[in-house]
Amino acid sequence: MASRWRHLSTSTEQPDMQPPGVLFVCLGNICRSPSAQGVLEQQLRQRDWRSQLRVDSCGTADFHNGRPPDPRAVAAAERKGYDISAQRARQIEPVDYQRYQYLLAMDRMNLLNLQSWAPRDFNGEIALLMNYDKRRGATQVDDPYYGGAEQFDRMFTTLERVIPQLLAYLDERHGLSRSKT
């Protein structure tokens, strides 16, 4: 898959007038990345910045394509006031490197996949989500899949700490608060 993608070009197809895009990426797109998407989308709604940023999530593997988030992630989201139940898992596609300027991995393994599949002329940011955490404790968002409800709650606590910091970074870079429509 990586060698096929290596020769794609993104520069001619990237729309100039599109708002910046953030794509959260984990392995199966049923726990961490849809949860991060839900947290960021709610933050954007609360600030009335929905039109200022495009947000999505995906996985590097196709294990769960078309399925809703893990029921434990949905339950943890509901306990925190988020609704991620309508999301459906999907695998990253080459066009995602054209659509999204920020590809944010939940862990190092998925980061390495994103980096190795990136077209040579991709000029966005591929990083760990936790790079935006000024506290600099954890470097990854732990995968709660093999744990219980408490791991899912802990994951949301982590996301709720780092997502506002990511949003502040994006606001600083793109003037989201100044270009409110």
Secondary structure, DSSP 8 states (H G I E B T S, - for coil): -HHHHTT---TTT--SSS--EEEEEESSSSSHHHHHHHHHHHHHHHHT-GGG-EEEEEESS-TTTT----HHHHHHHHHHT---TT----B--TTHHHH-SEEEESSHHHHHHHHHHS-TT--SEEEEGGGG-TT---SS----TTS-HHHHHHHHHHHHHHHHHHHHHHHHHH-TTTS--
